[in-house]
Amino acid sequence: MKYPLASTTWDEAEYAAIERVVRSGVFTMGAEVLTFEQQFAKWIGSNYAVMVNSGSSANLIAVAALMFRKTGALKRGDEVIVPAVSWSTTYYPLQQYGLKLKFVDIDRDTLNINIEQLRSAVTENTKVIFAVNLLGNPNDFNKIKEIIGNRNIILLEDNCESLGAVFNNKQAGTHGLLGTFSSFFSHHIATMEGGLVVTNDEEIYHIMLCIRAHGWTRNLPKRNLVCGEKSDNAFDESFRFVLPGYNMRPLEMSGAIGKEQLKKLSQMITTRRENALIFTDMFANHPWIKIQKEIGESSWFGFALVLSEDAPISRSELVQKLLLNEIDVRPIVAGNFAKNEVLKWFDCTIHNELTNADYIDKNGFFVGNHHYPLDEQIKYLYSLLK
Ligand SMILES: Cc1ncc(COP(=O)(O)O)c(C=O)c1O
């Protein structure tokens, strides 16, 4: 039996959507992307959504937007708290905008930022907490907000792995000022490459519309919070640049595919949660493996497993065994990111010790979850681990 890490969520509907775009002759960002953004914002419960060409770009545009606000803009050297376990492109935009990262350990059970370590890491210098919802698991935003209290700290969410997760009856990605999403192949929805940022803040929305496309005014509403009022002279306005931006526009096909994926999303998440029930039931009392502890309602990107200190087998032996038996397996995201050579380019500090990040780096792994029933695969995994 094969137990893959990821599988396609496409059927004829996505291919028909691509064909519709091909027939229209409009390939770059247009009406399909705009409709998808509006539908996505509604689904998630946010005022605005901006689609870009990847989750990494979503993180980049989110951080960039915070540098260009009229009031309360971040400045180079400002401190941002991050969990030590996430994907590389959670961190890179912070480095690229000259922000100072403070790595904080994770919780060994939930795999999200360790709340007590976070509490002691926050100082009067902290400007942002960049929370990451790991492998579908939302953070405890009550506790994070309680730590923030009435301090002037921006809460950002990297929700690239956790579309559909819910905490306190509110979608993950909507608990802070901005939330980011990825629609890369292996994620909850797939436009193959793609990402989104959601926010309720109109100024940030306008800034993102501008820096997504060349930093020009063309995609801004006539009255907007970046340049005020645009002129009626289309020629003058066509190449008017107001912010240092990028070209992160998605293709029109990605918007059309996104619309189809969104129709299936609730059902796909329901099935992922049904699979999780089977997985958590089966592994709850495993003698030498611990599984990820759910906070709120996870959308179960995959199933993380961590070997206990007294496990009778090493991780490398175990991984070998799983691969030989055609079970795909990966490390828990990037493990302890702070161990990487790339850190020599960062202005950063490590808060206390990264003991748990190190532990899961050496002893953790995850297997896939899918939008179809996995009873057989999970039983197969369990029997192999026995
Ligand atoms: C936590 C996290 N942030 C950002 C990204 C980047 O998303 P993308 O691959 O769409 O660039 C990923 C990718 O999986 C991720 O896991």
The ligand as an SDF file (V2000), in Angstrom:
LIG
                    3D

 16 16  0  0  0  0  0  0  0  0999 V2000
    4.6630   28.0020    7.4250 C   0  0  0  0  0  0  0  0  0  0  0  0
    4.9000   28.2800    5.9730 C   0  0  0  0  0  0  0  0  0  0  0  0
    5.0350   29.5500    5.5550 N   0  0  0  0  0  0  0  0  0  0  0  0
    5.2380   29.8590    4.2620 C   0  0  0  0  0  0  0  0  0  0  0  0
    5.3100   28.8730    3.2910 C   0  0  0  0  0  0  0  0  0  0  0  0
    5.5500   29.2520    1.8650 C   0  0  0  0  0  0  0  0  0  0  0  0
    4.5120   28.8980    1.0040 O   0  0  0  0  0  0  0  0  0  0  0  0
    4.8090   28.6640   -0.5560 P   0  0  0  0  0  0  0  0  0  0  0  0
    5.4140   27.3090   -0.6850 O   0  0  0  0  0  0  0  0  0  0  0  0
    3.4740   28.7660   -1.2100 O   0  0  0  0  0  0  0  0  0  0  0  0
    5.7480   29.7240   -1.0020 O   0  0  0  0  0  0  0  0  0  0  0  0
    5.1910   27.5290    3.6690 C   0  0  0  0  0  0  0  0  0  0  0  0
    5.2710   26.4800    2.6540 C   0  0  0  0  0  0  0  0  0  0  0  0
    4.8510   25.3830    2.7870 O   0  0  0  0  0  0  0  0  0  0  0  0
    4.9830   27.2230    5.0370 C   0  0  0  0  0  0  0  0  0  0  0  0
    4.8800   25.9500    5.4450 O   0  0  0  0  0  0  0  0  0  0  0  0
  1  2  1  0
  2  3  1  0
  2 15  2  0
  3  4  2  0
  4  5  1  0
  5  6  1  0
  5 12  2  0
  6  7  1  0
  7  8  1  0
  8  9  2  0
  8 10  1  0
  8 11  1  0
 12 13  1  0
 12 15  1  0
 13 14  2  0
 15 16  1  0
M  END
$$$$
